[in-house]
């Protein structure tokens, strides 16, 4: 299949294994996302996400967050890398840093994050364990525009899974991850195509204001 014209340069920020990065790489290669991944940047050395990028011939960089005494200095170095690679869109894929309002402002409406819970429930870490401990019957993941608030920002889409009676943290996490690999590339695609936009902290999908986040089952609203 011929590749679509590429008008967006995506930078992916990572801190770990990079399975969501891989799902985005695969969708770009399959021409579902009309863009190119211009760089993958990690705040940690020797994470598998960097290997995934190298295997796909994507430029990589490591900016160790613990090498800077101030968050401001770390973010300056990160911003310099993004500008060097002329990134249009920033995608956080397991990036374990909260970015400041000043940083987010540089990419307002162009920076996405995914979180393994049905936000606003269970922000932060250990979401699957907390969902099980709370006796939740439904769990899942959410894609949202990033903000300076931890796992905050307007939510574009959620995907749910049932919590089974015999679930443990690992089995629940595996099923949620499968949903992440579906909805994250789709939301990245929509942002690159202009189907999803952020205006005055409100989301518009196909030029209609979203009154509540989309669900995976509703994802074919417009073509």
MOHULIN-V992436 format. One record per pair of residues at least 4 apart in sequence whose C-alpha atoms are under 8 Angstrom apart, sorted by the first residue. I is the first residue (numbers start at 1). GAP is how many residues later the second one is. Records with the same first field share a line. If there is no record, write none. Layout:
BEGIN
I: GAP  GAP
END
This chain:
BEGIN
1: 29  30
2: 29
3: 27  28  31
4: 27  30
5: 29  30
6: 28  29  30
7: 27  28  185
8: 26  27  28  79  80  81  184
9: 26  27  28  29  77  78  79  80
10: 25  26  27  28  29  77  78  79  80  81
11: 26  27  28  29  30  71  76  77  78  79  80
12: 9  25  27  28  29  78  79  80  81
13: 27  28  29  77  78  79  80  81  82
14: 4  7  26  27  28  29  35  78  79  80  81  82
15: 27  28  29  32  34  78  79  80  81
16: 28  31  32  33  78  79
17: 30  31  32
18: 4  30  31  32  34  75  76
19: 4  30  162
20: 4  73  74  160  161  164
21: 4  28  72
22: 4  30
23: 4  158  162
24: 4  160  161
25: 4  12  31
26: 4
27: 4  5  6  158
28: 4  5  6  7  8  9
32: 157
33: 152  153  155  156  159
34: 155  158  159
35: 157
37: 21
38: 20  21  47  48  49
39: 19  20  21  22  46
40: 10  13  18  19  20  21
41: 9  19  20  21  22
42: 5  8  18  19  20  21  22  53
43: 19  20  21  22  52
44: 18  19  20  21
45: 17  19
46: 4
47: 4
48: 4
49: 4
50: 4  10
51: 4
52: 4
53: 4  5  6  7
54: 4  5  6
61: 20
63: 11  14  15
64: 4  10
65: 6  9
67: 7
68: 5  6
69: 4
70: 4
71: 4
72: 4
73: 4
74: 4
75: 4  24  28
76: 4
77: 4
78: 4
79: 4  24
80: 4
81: 4
82: 4  5
83: 4
88: 22
89: 18  21  22  103
90: 17  20  21  22
91: 20  21  22  97
92: 19  20  21  22
93: 20  21
94: 20
98: 50  51  52
99: 4  5  48  49
100: 4  47  48
101: 4  46  47
102: 4
103: 4
104: 4  7  42  43  44
107: 4
108: 90
109: 36  88  89  90
110: 35  81
111: 34  35
112: 31  32  33  34  76
113: 30  31  32  33  38
114: 27  28  29  30  66  70
115: 4  8  26  27  28  36
116: 11  12  24  25  26  60  61  64
117: 4  5  6  10  11  22  23  24  25
118: 4  21  22  23  24  40  41  42
119: 4  22  23  32  36
120: 32
122: 5  8  9
123: 4  27  28
124: 26  27
126: 4
127: 4
128: 4  11  41  44  45
129: 4  39  40
130: 4
131: 4  5  8
132: 4  31  36  37
136: 27
137: 25  26  27
138: 22  23  24  25
139: 21  22  23  24  37
140: 18  19  20  21  36  39
141: 17  18  19  35  38  39
142: 13  14  15  16  17  38
143: 12  13  14  15  40  41  44
144: 8  9  10  11  12  13
145: 7  8  9  10  11  53
146: 5  6  7  8
147: 4  5  6
148: 4  5
149: 4
153: 48
154: 47  48  49
155: 48  57  58
156: 31  47  57  58
157: 26  30  56  57  58  59
158: 25  55  56  57  58
159: 20  21  24  56  57
160: 16  19  56
161: 14  15
163: 4  9
167: 4  5
168: 4
169: 4
170: 4
171: 4
172: 4
173: 4
174: 4
175: 4
176: 4
177: 4
178: 4
179: 4
180: 4
181: 4
182: 4
183: 4  33
184: 4
185: 4
186: 4
187: 4  9
188: 4
189: 4
190: 4  5  6
191: 4  5  6
195: 9  10  11  12
196: 7  8  9  10  11
197: 6  7  8
198: 4  5  6
199: 4  5
202: 7  8
203: 6  7
204: 4  5  6
205: 4  5
206: 16
210: 4
214: 4  5
215: 4
END
